[in-house]
Amino acid sequence: MRTKWVKTRANDKIKTQMHYAKKGIVTPEMEYVAKKENISNELVRSECERGRLIIPANINHTQLIPMAIGMAVSCKINSNIGSSALASDPALEVEKVKVSEKYGADTIMDLSTGGDLDSIRAEVIKNASVPIGTVPMYQILHDINNKIEDLTIEKMLEVIERQAKQGVSYFTIHAGFLLEFMPEVAKRKMGIVSRGGSLMAAWMMHYHKENPFYTAFDEILDICQKYDVSLSLGDSLRPGCLADASDAAQLNELKVLGELTLRAWEKDVQVMIEGPGHVPLNQVERNMKLEREYCHEAPFYILGPLVTDIAAGYDHISSAIGAAVGGWHGASMLCYVTPKEHLGLPNANDVREGIIAYKIAAHAADIARGRKGARDVDDAMSDARYAFDWNKQFELCLDSERAKEYHDETLPQDVFKEAEFCSMCGPKFCSYKITQSIVEEHGETMASI
């Protein structure tokens, strides 16, 4: 389907999903998404036209299986991978891609900062069937030998188009951080924790000029339009600690992102908005509402948010709590956090841990929002548990391998298939078994009480 669709769009000057949606055309990608999400073609098209739903689908990513991000569809999760100057083996990143897809990541961001970035990205895209996102600023800095003062708009646009040609389906662009926000940054406890944001701050303060991503935003849109690359408008001033949450720096940048959203839509470029990092639990709902207000209901893509600052080593848990609440109150995609957050570069196992934590959060959000069919798998799991159908339970788990590992630690393989108990309660204290015996013996009496 993808190869055929590339051909049908090959002679069009404008090739974005939003372009076709505005013309009333249901593309094959829209049709695929509608079937997968069990909603109508017209709902997908109209939400795409309105900007509340995006289908990141670079025309050059030939292995891509279409997916959608928006309030009309299920809550999605993103997996971050990437090399560093200390570890830059393309094979390791491909392994992370495979782990990410195996455990259910809906998109993958390649955040590589070290090694041959073009080769790493090529391997990642070639081996991925989900959309790949990047932060072009990382390669821009890499290509100018980490001398931020050497950044030029020409170099910036060259890197962005090079990545678009490779098949990147969405870019994080730090275009909403303006020079005028510097006094607000100075008031913070932790300043700027976004890598892209800090680099932009360094450039702006060196030259005392406006953010070049903001200055060249129209040129960036032209590239995105050409390859149907979606924009993930980055939150350079996201809070890096609870003390900085929901402050003037964060919210003023969010307002600028809303302005940039309207400019992108004018050129039929799809947009989602990146959201806060560290936010107290009681402020999560407010942040979701403010994004919808300031950014015209564009899909919200949130990092966490982490609801405490003291969970180092367990930040996948701290952040999944905030992610579930965020998804419940309107976030469309959750950017996972691994146990290594704040501590080091995650490996394949860390990726697995982060993905499962976020699949739980996204699923909990879908249930809370009452999405059609969201709870069906939970009800099936309840039936399997009550029937002691262990194989069915493992089949329904988000991580069946882990469930089997824990179960097999205490019960031999030849026992678990038939056992009407687990090792926690044992055969004499299983509440399910006791309840079933009561119902079998006193069912009529129970019903009449």
C-alpha positions in Angstrom: 0.0 0.0 0.0 2.7 2.5 0.9 4.7 2.1 -2.3 1.5 2.5 -4.4 0.6 5.6 -2.4 4.0 7.2 -2.9 3.4 6.9 -6.7 -0.1 8.5 -6.5 1.4 11.5 -4.8 4.6 11.8 -6.8 3.4 14.4 -9.2 1.7 16.6 -6.6 3.5 19.7 -5.4 1.8 19.5 -2.0 1.8 16.0 -0.5 0.6 16.3 3.1 -2.2 14.4 4.7 -3.7 17.7 5.8 -3.7 18.9 2.2 -5.8 16.0 1.1 -8.0 16.2 4.1 -8.9 19.8 3.3 -9.8 18.8 -0.2 -12.2 16.2 1.2 -10.1 13.3 0.1 -9.7 10.1 2.2 -6.2 8.9 1.6 -5.2 5.2 1.9 -3.3 6.2 5.2 -6.5 7.7 6.6 -8.5 4.6 5.5 -5.9 2.3 7.2 -6.0 4.3 10.4 -9.8 4.3 10.5 -10.0 0.6 10.2 -7.3 0.0 12.8 -8.9 2.5 15.3 -12.5 1.2 14.6 -13.8 4.7 13.6 -15.1 6.1 10.3 -13.0 7.3 7.4 -14.8 10.6 7.6 -13.9 11.1 11.3 -10.3 10.6 10.5 -10.4 12.9 7.5 -12.3 15.7 9.3 -10.0 15.5 12.4 -7.0 15.7 10.2 -8.4 18.7 8.3 -9.1 20.4 11.7 -5.6 19.7 12.9 -6.7 17.6 15.9 -5.3 14.5 14.4 -2.0 13.9 12.6 -0.7 11.0 10.5 3.1 11.2 10.5 3.9 9.6 7.2 7.0 10.8 5.3 6.6 9.8 1.7 10.1 8.4 1.7 9.6 5.9 4.6 8.6 3.0 2.4 8.3 0.5 5.3 5.9 2.7 7.3 2.6 1.3 8.6 0.3 4.3 9.0 -0.8 5.4 12.5 -2.5 8.5 13.9 -2.0 10.7 16.9 -5.0 12.7 18.2 -7.9 12.7 20.6 -10.2 10.8 18.3 -7.9 7.7 18.4 -6.3 5.7 21.1 -3.5 7.2 23.3 -0.1 6.5 21.7 3.4 6.2 23.2 6.8 7.1 21.9 10.1 5.3 22.6 13.3 7.4 22.6 16.5 5.7 21.3 19.8 7.1 20.2 23.6 7.0 20.3 25.9 9.2 22.2 29.6 10.1 21.9 30.3 7.3 24.3 28.2 4.6 22.5 27.4 4.9 18.8 26.9 1.5 17.3 24.1 1.4 14.6 23.5 -2.2 15.5 22.6 -1.2 19.1 20.1 1.3 17.8 18.5 -1.2 15.5 18.2 -3.6 18.5 16.4 -0.8 20.3 14.0 -0.3 17.3 13.1 -4.0 17.4 12.6 -4.0 21.1 10.5 -0.8 20.8 8.2 -2.3 18.2 8.0 -5.7 19.9 6.6 -4.2 23.1 4.3 -1.8 21.4 5.9 1.7 20.8 3.7 3.6 18.3 6.5 6.0 17.2 10.3 6.1 17.8 12.5 9.1 18.2 16.2 8.8 17.2 17.9 11.2 19.5 21.5 10.2 18.4 24.2 12.7 19.2 27.4 10.7 18.5 28.8 8.6 15.7 27.8 8.6 12.0 24.4 10.1 12.5 23.2 9.8 8.9 24.1 6.1 8.8 22.5 5.4 12.2 19.3 7.1 11.1 19.3 5.3 7.8 19.5 1.9 9.6 16.8 3.0 12.1 14.4 4.1 9.3 15.1 1.0 7.2 14.3 -1.3 10.2 11.3 0.5 11.5 7.6 0.2 10.5 6.5 3.0 12.9 7.1 6.7 12.3 10.6 8.0 13.2 11.1 11.4 14.7 14.3 13.4 15.3 15.6 16.6 16.8 17.5 18.1 13.9 19.3 20.4 16.2 21.4 17.5 17.5 22.8 16.8 14.0 23.2 20.5 13.2 25.5 20.8 16.3 27.3 17.6 15.4 28.0 18.8 11.9 29.5 22.1 13.1 31.8 20.4 15.5 29.8 21.4 18.6 30.5 25.1 18.0 27.0 26.6 18.5 28.2 30.0 17.3 28.8 28.5 13.8 25.1 27.7 13.4 23.6 29.3 10.4 20.1 29.2 8.9 21.5 27.8 5.8 23.1 24.9 7.7 20.0 24.4 9.7 17.8 24.1 6.6 20.3 21.8 4.9 20.2 19.3 7.8 16.4 19.4 8.0 16.0 18.6 4.4 18.7 15.9 4.5 16.8 14.2 7.3 13.4 14.7 5.5 14.9 13.0 2.4 15.9 10.0 4.5 12.3 9.4 5.6 12.0 11.1 9.0 8.3 11.5 9.7 8.3 14.2 12.4 10.8 16.8 13.6 11.1 18.4 17.0 11.8 22.0 16.3 12.6 24.5 19.1 11.0 27.5 17.4 8.8 28.8 20.2 11.6 30.0 22.6 12.1 33.7 22.0 14.9 36.0 23.0 12.4 38.0 25.1 11.9 35.0 27.5 15.4 35.1 28.9 14.5 37.1 32.0 11.9 34.5 32.9 14.5 31.7 32.5 16.8 33.6 34.9 14.2 33.3 37.6 14.0 29.5 37.5 15.5 27.0 40.0 16.8 24.8 37.2 16.9 27.0 34.1 16.6 25.1 30.8 16.7 21.3 30.8 15.9 20.8 27.1 19.1 20.1 25.2 17.7 21.9 22.1 16.4 24.7 24.2 19.7 25.3 25.9 21.6 25.3 22.6 19.2 27.9 21.2 19.7 30.0 24.4 23.5 29.8 23.9 23.1 30.9 20.2 20.7 33.8 21.0 22.8 35.1 23.9 26.0 34.9 21.7 24.5 36.9 18.9 21.7 38.8 20.7 19.5 37.8 17.8 16.1 36.0 17.6 15.9 32.2 17.6 16.8 31.1 14.1 14.2 28.3 14.1 11.6 31.0 14.6 13.1 33.3 12.0 13.3 30.6 9.4 10.0 28.9 10.3 8.4 29.5 6.9 11.4 27.8 5.1 11.1 24.9 7.6 7.4 24.6 6.7 8.2 24.4 3.0 10.5 21.4 3.6 7.9 19.7 5.8 5.3 20.3 3.1 7.5 18.8 0.4 8.0 15.4 2.2 4.9 15.4 4.4 6.9 15.7 7.6 4.9 16.6 10.7 6.2 19.1 13.2 6.5 18.3 16.9 6.8 21.9 18.2 9.3 21.5 21.0 9.0 22.8 24.5 12.4 24.3 25.0 11.3 25.7 28.4 9.6 22.7 29.8 10.0 22.5 33.6 12.9 20.3 34.7 11.7 20.3 38.3 8.5 20.7 40.2 9.5 24.2 41.4 9.5 25.5 37.8 6.2 23.9 36.7 3.6 26.0 35.0 5.7 29.2 35.3 5.8 32.2 33.0 8.6 30.8 30.8 6.8 27.6 30.1 3.4 29.1 29.4 4.6 32.0 27.3 6.5 29.6 25.1 3.3 27.5 24.8 1.4 30.6 23.5 4.0 31.1 20.8 3.7 27.4 19.8 0.0 28.1 19.3 0.8 30.9 16.9 3.3 28.7 15.0 0.6 26.0 14.8 -1.7 28.3 12.9 1.1 29.2 10.5 1.9 25.6 9.9 -1.8 24.8 9.2 -1.9 27.6 6.6 0.7 25.5 4.6 -1.0 22.2 5.3 1.8 21.0 7.6 0.6 18.7 10.4 1.5 19.7 14.0 1.6 18.3 17.5 2.8 20.2 20.6 5.3 18.9 23.1 4.5 19.2 26.7 5.9 19.6 30.2 8.5 17.4 31.9 8.2 17.8 35.7 4.7 18.8 37.0 3.0 18.1 40.4 0.1 15.8 40.0 -2.4 18.4 40.9 -1.2 20.6 38.0 -1.3 18.0 35.2 -5.0 18.5 34.3 -4.6 22.3 34.1 -1.6 21.9 31.8 -3.6 19.7 29.4 -6.4 22.3 29.3 -4.0 25.2 28.7 -2.5 23.4 25.7 -5.9 22.9 24.1 -6.7 26.6 24.7 -3.4 28.1 23.5 -2.6 25.6 20.7 -6.1 25.3 19.1 -6.5 21.6 20.1 -3.5 20.4 18.2 -2.5 16.9 19.6 -0.5 17.2 22.8 2.7 15.0 23.1 3.9 15.0 26.7 7.1 13.8 28.4 5.8 12.1 31.5 5.2 14.4 33.2 7.2 13.3 36.2 5.2 14.0 39.4 8.2 13.9 41.8 11.9 14.8 41.5 13.3 12.1 43.8 12.6 8.9 41.9 16.0 8.5 40.2 16.2 4.9 39.0 12.5 4.6 39.1 11.5 7.6 37.0 9.6 5.4 34.6 7.1 4.9 37.4 7.0 8.5 38.6 6.4 9.7 35.0 3.9 7.0 34.1 1.7 8.3 37.0 1.7 11.7 35.4 1.4 10.3 31.9 -1.8 8.4 32.8 -3.4 11.5 34.3 -2.2 13.5 31.3 -3.7 11.0 28.8 -6.9 11.0 30.8 -7.3 14.7 30.5 -6.4 15.1 26.9 -2.8 14.2 25.9 -2.7 12.3 22.6 0.8 10.8 22.9 3.0 10.0 25.8 6.8 10.1 25.5 8.2 7.3 27.6 10.8 7.6 30.3 13.1 4.8 31.2 14.6 3.8 34.6 17.8 5.4 33.4 16.3 8.9 33.0 18.6 11.5 34.6 21.3 8.8 35.1 22.5 7.4 31.7 21.9 6.2 28.2 19.2 3.5 28.2 20.0 0.0 26.8 17.5 -2.4 25.2 16.2 -3.6 28.5 15.7 -0.1 29.8 13.7 0.6 26.6 11.5 -2.4 27.4 10.8 -1.2 30.9 9.9 2.2 29.8 7.6 1.1 27.0 5.7 -1.3 29.3 5.2 1.4 31.9 3.9 3.7 29.3 1.7 1.1 27.6 0.0 0.8 31.0 -0.4 4.5 31.3 -1.8 4.9 27.8 -4.2 2.0 28.3 -5.4 3.4 31.7 -6.0 6.7 30.0 -8.0 5.1 27.2 -10.2 3.3 29.8 -10.6 6.6 31.8 -11.7 8.4 28.7 -14.2 5.7 27.9 -12.8 4.8 24.5 -14.9 2.2 22.6 -13.5 -1.2 23.3 -10.7 0.0 25.5 -11.7 -2.3 28.4 -12.5 -5.4 26.4 -9.0 -6.9 27.0 -9.3 -6.2 30.7 -12.6 -8.0 30.9 -11.2 -10.9 29.0 -8.2 -11.0 31.4 -10.7 -11.1 34.3 -12.5 -14.1 32.8 -9.1 -15.9 32.2 -8.0 -15.3 35.8 -11.2 -16.5 37.3 -11.1 -19.6 35.0 -7.4 -20.3 35.9 -6.6 -20.1 32.2 -2.9 -19.3 32.5 -2.1 -19.4 28.8 -4.9 -17.0 28.0 -3.7 -14.7 30.8 -0.2 -14.6 29.3 -1.5 -14.0 25.9 -3.5 -10.9 27.1 -0.6 -9.4 29.1 1.2 -6.3 27.9 4.5 -8.3 28.5 3.7 -12.0 28.4 7.3 -13.0 28.7 7.7 -11.2 32.0 4.5 -12.7 33.3 5.6 -16.2 32.4 9.0 -15.5 34.0 7.5 -14.6 37.3 4.9 -17.4 37.3 7.5 -20.0 36.3 9.8 -19.0 39.1 7.5 -20.7 41.6 5.6 -23.3 39.7 7.1 -25.9 37.4 6.2 -25.8 33.7 4.2 -29.0 33.9 2.1 -27.7 36.8 1.1 -24.2 35.8 -1.0 -25.2 32.8 -3.6 -26.9 35.1 -3.0 -25.3 38.5 -6.1 -23.6 40.0 -4.0 -21.3 42.2 -0.7 -19.3 42.2 2.1 -19.4 44.6 0.9 -16.2 46.4 -2.1 -17.9 47.9 -1.4 -21.6 47.3 -4.0 -24.3 46.8 -5.7 -23.8 50.2 -6.2 -20.0 50.2 -7.1 -19.1 46.6 -9.9 -16.6 46.9 -11.2 -17.4 43.3 -11.4 -21.1 44.2 -13.1 -20.5 47.5 -15.6 -18.1 45.8 -16.3 -20.7 43.1 -17.0 -23.3 45.7 -19.4 -21.0 47.6 -21.2 -20.2 44.4 -21.4 -23.8 43.4 -22.8 -24.9 46.7 -24.9 -21.8 47.6 -25.6 -20.0 44.4 -29.4 -20.0 44.6 -29.3 -18.8 48.2 -26.8 -16.0 47.4 -29.1 -14.8 44.6 -32.1 -14.6 46.8 -30.6 -12.8 49.8 
